[in-house]
């Protein structure tokens, strides 16, 4: 994580009203133009319903954010 600049968790809604979550991911942006890494934590393609993925996503986002140098 010493090369990480920032991290953000985000959801990708499946429809325009935002009621159905299609994906939960964490985006890690790296310093010096080294790009972004997307860590998928949930995808509706692989699982039909959310369990604790949203809580886990926020927990990882906070943990990663706290450890960025």
N, C-alpha and C positions, 0 to 999 in steps of 0.2 A: 504493500500500500504506500510505500515511500514515494512512488511515482504518481500517485493519484492526486488529482486536483480537487475533485468534488464527486459527490454521489447523490442520486435522487431516486426515489421509488416512484413508479407511475403505473397507472392502469390504462389499458386500451379498451375502451367500450366497444362492444360488438354492434351496437345500434346508436343512432344519433341522440337518443334521449339519455344515454349513459346508464341505463338501468341494468344492463347485462354486461358483466366484466368478461372480456375475451382473454386478456393476458394481464399478469402482474410481473413486473420486471424491476430490476435495479440497474440503473445506468451509472457506470463509473467513468468519469472523464479524467484523462491523464494529462500531466503537465507537458509542456514543450511540444504541443501538437502531435502527441503520440496516439491520438484517437480516443475512442470510447469503447468500453466493453459492456455488453448487455448481458445481464445474468437473469435468465428467465426462471421464475419461481412458480408460476402457474400458467397453464394454457388450457383453454376449453377444448382444444383438439385432443388432449390426453385425458381429461377428467371432466365429468359432467357438472359437478358442483363444487363450490368453494367450501373448505372446512376452516382451517386455521391459517391458510396461506396469506391472507391480508395482514394478520397480526405478525406472522413470521417475517413477511416482507418489510414491515416497518421496523421490526426489531433488528434485522440485518442492516437496514439503512442507517439506523442510529449507531450500531456497533462499528460499521465501516466508517461513517462520518467522524466518529470520535477518535478513530485511529489513523486518520489521514495526516501525514506529516506536513 
